[in-house]
Amino acid sequence: MDGEIGTLTLDRPDALNAMNPDMLAELPTAASWLADRAPLRALIVTGNGRAFSAGGDVTWFRQGVEDSSVDLPASVRHGADVLHQAIVDFRRIPYPVIAAVNGPAAGAGFSLALMCDLRIASEEAFFAVAYGRIGAAPDGGMTYFLPRVVGPARALELLLDDPNLSAGEALERGLVSEVVPAAELMDAARRRAESLARKAPHYVRMCKRLVAQSLDNQLAEHLQLERHGIADSMATDDLRDGVQAFFAGEEPTFQGR
């Protein structure tokens, strides 16, 4: 953590940050702390080494395939439950979450990148659904987030065709908002995080919440949420400071009060 900008690093570099049971077990604790207690205004998620994350650890699956004493469906069902619990908490984070995709993001690693609010990719990154290559069904929110990023038809096409998308191709398809040289990735992510961290926390929190709920709500119901959101903002010191700064021709400094 550096001031109000936090960094979460997936840290199994020798395994391309593939998720095994030990890594999965750590994610819910981290996610709930980040959502409920972290004194942050923005978070960067990245991978250690040359990968963002290769997804689920295939050696974990191999053990279940080769050892009849291992109940692989039960083991993976539990692992997915733990991962999904973490993703629900990650999505409760009230401040911007930026994926700094430094290398391959495949399978559940791709899902984790999609889970983030924004994605910035290194020129060395690539994205792959990958599940179907071993006959596995997608998880990690892949079929929830991908249609919301690129639309249902294009999401299904990506799932079925399962190409390796370069960073440039991901940019063309709207999967990432920026592609930068590898050496500049974390600086670019931090600049974006610092810019977003200057915004009023109530505004950011409500933007995230309202957009996330918009596809599931009826219009009248959603307008009520907007009504209460803007009314609640009127009770914040940030709103008062923002109005005063507007009429003074100044930039407001939002404190989150």
Phi, psi and chi 1 to 4 in degrees:
 res  aa     phi    psi   chi1   chi2   chi3   chi4
   1 MET       -  132.1 -171.5  165.9   64.0      -
   2 ASP  -127.1   96.4 -177.0    6.0      -      -
   3 GLY    67.2 -126.8      -      -      -      -
   4 GLU   -97.4    7.6  -65.6 -179.8  -43.0      -
   5 ILE  -109.3  121.5  -49.8  -61.4      -      -
   6 GLY  -103.9  157.0      -      -      -      -
   7 THR  -130.1  126.8  -58.7      -      -      -
   8 LEU  -108.9  119.8  175.6   66.9      -      -
   9 THR  -113.0  122.2  -56.4      -      -      -
  10 LEU   -71.9  125.2  -55.6  171.8      -      -
  11 ASP  -131.1   66.8 -167.7   19.5      -      -
  12 ARG  -132.3   63.9  -70.5 -171.4   71.9 -144.2
  13 PRO   -60.6  -31.5   20.9  -33.0      -      -
  14 ASP   -69.0  -17.9  -67.7  -19.3      -      -
  15 ALA  -114.9   24.9      -      -      -      -
  16 LEU    55.2   32.9  -61.3 -179.7      -      -
  17 ASN    57.4   31.1  -59.2  -40.6      -      -
  18 ALA   -67.3  146.7      -      -      -      -
  19 MET   -91.2  114.0  -72.3  174.0  -96.8      -
  20 ASN  -106.7  176.9   64.8   -2.2      -      -
  21 PRO   -56.0  -36.0  -30.9   38.0      -      -
  22 ASP   -65.8  -45.4  -70.1  -20.4      -      -
  23 MET   -65.0  -44.4  176.5 -174.3  -82.6      -
  24 LEU   -57.8  -38.3  -71.4  173.6      -      -
  25 ALA   -63.6  -25.7      -      -      -      -
  26 GLU   -82.9  -22.4  -63.5  175.6   -5.3      -
  27 LEU   -66.9  -43.4  -72.2  176.7      -      -
  28 PRO   -60.9  -38.6  -24.8   35.6      -      -
  29 THR   -63.8  -45.7  -59.4      -      -      -
  30 ALA   -62.0  -44.5      -      -      -      -
  31 ALA   -65.5  -42.5      -      -      -      -
  32 SER   -68.0  -37.5   61.3      -      -      -
  33 TRP   -64.8  -43.1 -177.8   79.6      -      -
  34 LEU   -63.6  -35.6  -71.5  164.0      -      -
  35 ALA   -76.7  -34.4      -      -      -      -
  36 ASP  -110.5  -26.5  -64.4  -34.8      -      -
  37 ARG  -130.3  -18.3  -58.5 -172.3   61.6 -173.6
  38 ALA   -66.2  131.1      -      -      -      -
  39 PRO   -83.8   59.4   32.8  -35.2      -      -
  40 LEU  -116.4  160.2  -61.3  176.9      -      -
  41 ARG  -117.6   -8.6  -61.7  -81.8  -70.8  -94.6
  42 ALA  -165.3  155.0      -      -      -      -
  43 LEU  -133.9  138.3  175.0   70.1      -      -
  44 ILE  -110.7  130.9  -60.9  167.9      -      -
  45 VAL  -112.2  127.6 -180.0      -      -      -
  46 THR  -147.8  179.9 -167.0      -      -      -
  47 GLY  -117.6  150.1      -      -      -      -
  48 ASN   -84.8  137.0 -174.7   12.2      -      -
  49 GLY    87.8 -146.6      -      -      -      -
  50 ARG   -95.7    5.2   61.7 -171.4 -176.6   90.7
  51 ALA  -129.3  151.6      -      -      -      -
  52 PHE   -75.9  -64.4 -178.9   77.2      -      -
  53 SER  -167.7  133.8  172.8      -      -      -
  54 ALA   -82.5    4.7      -      -      -      -
  55 GLY    90.7 -149.8      -      -      -      -
  56 GLY   -65.6  143.7      -      -      -      -
  57 ASP   -74.1  110.9 -168.4  -20.8      -      -
  58 VAL   -66.9  -23.1 -179.6      -      -      -
  59 THR   -67.0  -29.3   60.3      -      -      -
  60 TRP   -62.8  -45.9  169.5   23.1      -      -
  61 PHE   -65.7  -38.9  -54.1  155.2      -      -
  62 ARG   -61.0  -39.9 -179.7 -177.9 -178.7 -177.4
  63 GLN   -58.5  -42.2  179.7 -175.2    9.0      -
  64 GLY   -70.0  -31.4      -      -      -      -
  65 VAL   -70.4  -38.6  168.6      -      -      -
  66 GLU   -91.6  -18.1  -63.7 -179.8  -12.2      -
  67 ASP  -114.9  109.4 -175.5  -12.8      -      -
  68 SER   -67.9  -15.5   60.4      -      -      -
  69 SER   -78.9  -11.5   69.6      -      -      -
  70 VAL   -91.8  125.6  175.1      -      -      -
  71 ASP   -86.4   87.5 -172.5  -20.0      -      -
  72 LEU   -62.9  -45.1 -175.9   58.6      -      -
  73 PRO   -56.8  -42.7  -27.2   36.6      -      -
  74 ALA   -66.3  -40.7      -      -      -      -
  75 SER   -63.8  -44.9  177.5      -      -      -
  76 VAL   -71.9  -34.7  171.8      -      -      -
  77 ARG   -60.1  -42.0 -161.7 -179.3  -50.2  -83.5
  78 HIS   -67.2  -44.6  173.8   71.3      -      -
  79 GLY   -60.2  -42.0      -      -      -      -
  80 ALA   -64.8  -37.4      -      -      -      -
  81 ASP   -61.7  -42.8 -174.6   44.5      -      -
  82 VAL   -65.2  -46.7  173.2      -      -      -
  83 LEU   -59.4  -44.1  173.1   61.5      -      -
  84 HIS   -69.5  -34.3  -65.9  170.8      -      -
  85 GLN   -59.5  -43.2  175.2 -171.0  -20.0      -
  86 ALA   -64.0  -41.8      -      -      -      -
  87 ILE   -64.3  -40.2  -72.2  171.5      -      -
  88 VAL   -58.6  -42.5  168.1      -      -      -
  89 ASP   -71.4  -38.4  -78.2  -21.7      -      -
  90 PHE   -57.2  -39.1  -84.5  119.7      -      -
  91 ARG   -73.9  -12.5  -68.0  -65.2  -71.0 -178.5
  92 ARG   -83.7  -10.2  -68.6 -165.2  -59.3  107.3
  93 ILE   -57.7  127.2  -68.4  173.9      -      -
  94 PRO   -86.1   -2.6   30.4  -34.6      -      -
  95 TYR  -116.3  167.3   42.5   83.7      -      -
  96 PRO   -63.3  138.8  -22.6   34.1      -      -
  97 VAL  -119.1  120.4  179.4      -      -      -
  98 ILE  -114.0  125.2  -58.9  169.3      -      -
  99 ALA   -86.3  121.9      -      -      -      -
 100 ALA  -101.0   94.1      -      -      -      -
 101 VAL   -85.7  103.5 -175.2      -      -      -
 102 ASN   -90.6  -13.0   52.4  -54.4      -      -
 103 GLY  -166.4 -152.1      -      -      -      -
 104 PRO   -55.9  134.7  -24.2   33.2      -      -
 105 ALA  -126.2  101.3      -      -      -      -
 106 ALA  -126.1  149.4      -      -      -      -
 107 GLY    56.1 -128.1      -      -      -      -
 108 ALA   -65.0  -20.8      -      -      -      -
 109 GLY   -66.4  -39.6      -      -      -      -
 110 PHE   -63.5  -41.7 -170.0    2.4      -      -
 111 SER   -58.9  -42.9  -62.2      -      -      -
 112 LEU   -63.7  -37.8  -73.8 -177.6      -      -
 113 ALA   -65.0  -41.9      -      -      -      -
 114 LEU   -65.6  -30.7  -69.1  169.0      -      -
 115 MET   -61.3  -29.8  168.7 -161.4   78.0      -
 116 CYS   -72.5  159.1  -61.4      -      -      -
 117 ASP   -71.2  -37.5  -59.2  -45.9      -      -
 118 LEU  -137.7  154.3  -57.2  169.7      -      -
 119 ARG  -132.1  127.8  -73.5  156.0  -64.6  -77.1
 120 ILE  -118.0  131.9  -60.3  173.6      -      -
 121 ALA  -115.9  142.1      -      -      -      -
 122 SER   -71.1  153.5  155.7      -      -      -
 123 GLU   -60.9  -18.6  -69.0  174.9  -15.7      -
 124 GLU   -90.7   -1.2  -62.8  178.6    0.2      -
 125 ALA   -78.1  153.6      -      -      -      -
 126 PHE  -147.1  160.9   75.4   81.3      -      -
 127 PHE  -125.5  136.9  -60.2   81.5      -      -
 128 ALA  -147.6  134.3      -      -      -      -
 129 VAL   -62.9  -52.6  171.8      -      -      -
 130 ALA    72.4  -25.9      -      -      -      -
 131 TYR   -54.0  -47.6  -69.5   96.0      -      -
 132 GLY   -64.7  -16.8      -      -      -      -
 133 ARG   -67.5  -22.2  -59.5  177.8 -168.7 -175.0
 134 ILE  -116.0    9.3   61.7  168.3      -      -
 135 GLY    81.3   17.6      -      -      -      -
 136 ALA   -94.0  148.4      -      -      -      -
 137 ALA   -80.5  151.1      -      -      -      -
 138 PRO   -70.2  151.6   22.0  -30.0      -      -
 139 ASP  -145.7 -164.9   74.2  -21.3      -      -
 140 GLY    69.7   17.6      -      -      -      -
 141 GLY    83.7    7.5      -      -      -      -
 142 MET   -51.9  -48.9  172.3   72.8   72.3      -
 143 THR   -81.5   -3.5   58.5      -      -      -
 144 TYR   -93.5  -48.7 -178.3   88.9      -      -
 145 PHE   -79.0  -41.0  -63.2  121.5      -      -
 146 LEU   -59.8  -45.0 -170.4   58.1      -      -
 147 PRO   -62.6  -28.9  -22.0   33.2      -      -
 148 ARG   -77.1  -20.6  -75.3  162.4  167.9   75.9
 149 VAL   -89.6  -44.0  173.4      -      -      -
 150 VAL  -118.0   -3.7  -60.2      -      -      -
 151 GLY    96.4  151.4      -      -      -      -
 152 PRO   -61.3  -43.4  -23.2   33.3      -      -
 153 ALA   -65.0  -46.5      -      -      -      -
 154 ARG   -69.2  -32.5  -70.7 -174.8  176.4 -179.7
 155 ALA   -63.2  -46.0      -      -      -      -
 156 LEU   -64.2  -38.6 -176.7   57.3      -      -
 157 GLU   -61.9  -43.5 -176.7  178.1    9.0      -
 158 LEU   -64.5  -40.2  -80.1  173.6      -      -
 159 LEU   -63.5  -42.6  -73.6  161.5      -      -
 160 LEU   -78.9  -42.6  -64.8  178.4      -      -
 161 ASP   -74.7  -35.4  -72.0  -14.0      -      -
 162 ASP    51.7   58.2 -169.8   13.4      -      -
 163 PRO   -80.0  163.1   32.1  -35.7      -      -
 164 ASN   -86.1  111.9  -76.6  -13.8      -      -
 165 LEU   -93.9  121.3  -66.0  174.3      -      -
 166 SER   -67.1  168.0   68.4      -      -      -
 167 ALA   -59.2  -40.5      -      -      -      -
 168 GLY   -64.1  -41.1      -      -      -      -
 169 GLU   -67.3  -36.5  -70.4  168.3  -30.0      -
 170 ALA   -63.6  -37.4      -      -      -      -
 171 LEU   -65.3  -44.2 -179.3   63.9      -      -
 172 GLU   -61.0  -33.5  -68.7  173.6    0.3      -
 173 ARG   -89.7    0.5  -65.9  178.0 -175.0 -122.6
 174 GLY    81.0   13.6      -      -      -      -
 175 LEU   -77.8  -28.0  -70.4  164.2      -      -
 176 VAL  -129.5  157.9  -58.0      -      -      -
 177 SER  -100.6  -11.8   57.4      -      -      -
 178 GLU  -159.7  144.5 -173.0  177.3   -3.4      -
 179 VAL  -125.2  131.0  175.6      -      -      -
 180 VAL  -135.0  160.8  -61.9      -      -      -
 181 PRO   -58.1  149.5  -25.6   35.3      -      -
 182 ALA   -54.3  -41.4      -      -      -      -
 183 ALA   -68.1  -15.7      -      -      -      -
 184 GLU  -105.4    0.7  -60.2  175.4   14.6      -
 185 LEU   -60.0  -54.0  176.2   63.2      -      -
 186 MET   -68.1  -33.1  -66.8  -52.6  -66.4      -
 187 ASP   -64.9  -41.4  -73.3  -18.9      -      -
 188 ALA   -65.4  -42.1      -      -      -      -
 189 ALA   -64.4  -39.4      -      -      -      -
 190 ARG   -68.7  -39.3 -176.6  167.5 -176.8   84.3
 191 ARG   -59.9  -43.5  -76.8 -164.9  -59.3  -88.3
 192 ARG   -65.6  -41.5 -168.9   68.0  179.7  -85.6
 193 ALA   -62.9  -42.8      -      -      -      -
 194 GLU   -64.6  -38.1  -70.5  173.1  -17.1      -
 195 SER   -63.6  -45.2  173.8      -      -      -
 196 LEU   -71.4  -31.5  -65.0  174.2      -      -
 197 ALA   -67.1  -18.3      -      -      -      -
 198 ARG   -79.6  -10.8  -71.6 -166.5  -71.6  -90.4
 199 LYS   -78.1  159.1  -62.7 -175.0 -179.6  -64.1
 200 ALA   -64.3  126.7      -      -      -      -
 201 PRO   -57.0  -37.6  -29.7   37.7      -      -
 202 HIS   -63.8  -40.6  178.0   78.8      -      -
 203 TYR   -61.5  -47.7  170.5   76.4      -      -
 204 VAL   -63.1  -46.5  172.4      -      -      -
 205 ARG   -59.1  -44.0 -179.8  168.9   60.4 -108.7
 206 MET   -71.9  -36.9  -69.4  -51.7  -60.6      -
 207 CYS   -59.4  -47.1  -75.6      -      -      -
 208 LYS   -62.1  -46.6  -69.7 -172.1   59.7  165.5
 209 ARG   -66.5  -44.9 -177.7 -179.3  -57.9  168.4
 210 LEU   -69.0  -42.0  -70.0  167.4      -      -
 211 VAL   -65.7  -40.8  169.5      -      -      -
 212 ALA   -62.3  -34.2      -      -      -      -
 213 GLN   -90.8  -12.1  -64.5  178.7    4.9      -
 214 SER   -63.8  -34.5   64.5      -      -      -
 215 LEU   -75.6  -15.6  -64.9  179.6      -      -
 216 ASP  -103.0  -16.5  -60.7  -39.7      -      -
 217 ASN   -92.3  151.3  -70.3  -18.0      -      -
 218 GLN   -74.8  155.9  -63.4  -65.7  -42.3      -
 219 LEU   -57.4  -48.6  175.2   59.6      -      -
 220 ALA   -61.3  -41.8      -      -      -      -
 221 GLU   -62.8  -42.2  176.1 -172.8    4.7      -
 222 HIS   -69.2  -37.3 -160.1   73.9      -      -
 223 LEU   -63.3  -31.9  -70.6  174.2      -      -
 224 GLN   -65.8  -39.6  -74.1  -61.6  -47.1      -
 225 LEU   -63.3  -41.8  -63.6  176.4      -      -
 226 GLU   -63.6  -40.4  -71.7 -169.1  -18.9      -
 227 ARG   -57.9  -48.1  167.9 -177.8  169.4 -121.4
 228 HIS   -70.8  -34.5  -68.1  -59.0      -      -
 229 GLY   -62.6  -45.6      -      -      -      -
 230 ILE   -72.3  -34.3 -167.3  170.1      -      -
 231 ALA   -65.2  -43.1      -      -      -      -
 232 ASP   -63.0  -33.6  -70.3  -14.4      -      -
 233 SER   -63.5  -27.6   69.1      -      -      -
 234 MET   -67.0  -17.0  -61.8  -62.9  149.6      -
 235 ALA   -91.3    0.4      -      -      -      -
 236 THR   -92.3  149.0   65.4      -      -      -
 237 ASP   -65.0  -31.8  -71.2  -18.4      -      -
 238 ASP   -60.3  -40.9  -79.0  -16.9      -      -
 239 LEU   -62.4  -44.9 -176.0  -75.6      -      -
 240 ARG   -61.3  -44.5  -61.9  173.0 -172.6  -85.9
 241 ASP   -65.1  -37.7  -67.3  -16.6      -      -
 242 GLY   -64.7  -42.0      -      -      -      -
 243 VAL   -66.0  -43.9  170.1      -      -      -
 244 GLN   -64.0  -40.8  -68.7  171.4  -11.8      -
 245 ALA   -66.2  -37.0      -      -      -      -
 246 PHE   -58.6  -48.0  176.9   83.7      -      -
 247 PHE   -76.6  -17.6  -76.9  102.6      -      -
 248 ALA   -90.4   -3.3      -      -      -      -
 249 GLY    70.4   30.2      -      -      -      -
 250 GLU  -117.7  165.4  -59.5  171.2  -10.2      -
 251 GLU   -88.0  127.6  -76.6  -70.6  -34.1      -
 252 PRO   -74.0  154.3   27.9  -34.0      -      -
 253 THR  -114.5  106.0  -59.9      -      -      -
 254 PHE   -85.9  129.3  -64.7  118.7      -      -
 255 GLN  -104.0   -5.8  -57.9  -66.0  -31.7      -
 256 GLY    80.6   29.7      -      -      -      -
 257 ARG  -114.8      -  -62.0 -167.9  -59.5  -95.0
